[in-house]
């Protein structure tokens, strides 16, 4: 495995090469808790959000309040991860919901551009972490590094992502993020 300047394994980007994540489109994102610990919910026949889980849910709703161009489509907080389906809808740009748009030129990585999916997720994760530390006294990391995303490039994929989110809690026993299933 190639190493970086610090001698650590070099991480490959899982982002879609050449895609501009700041343009109008729909996205399906999964963010996991640190070491996939069941921090956000308690399972007792059904999923009940813990105090950190309630903060996750509230902070996701604040994303749309703070960023008027973000349209929240569907979301679910699970015990150790959360799924979000959202659309970037800036006025003055083409309505490209469900249509992936590719950038002409991809520059070297300098962090997520403002108002991009990366910036949105970074702000969301920071907001959750800040509140969990202040309000609940949680120390240490809350989130796994990075996130998983999928550009939703068709109506069929949009509906499939929406259904997946809507049915996710009912399928917790079979969920590949469920630690009991992995054991």
PyMOL commands that set and color helices and strands:
alter all, ss='L'
color gray80, all
select helices_A, chain A and resi 34-36+51-66+117-136+155-167+169-174+179-182
alter helices_A, ss='H'
color red, helices_A
select strands_A, chain A and resi 26-32+41-43+47-49+70-77+81-88+148-152
alter strands_A, ss='S'
color yellow, strands_A
deselect
rebuild
show_as cartoon
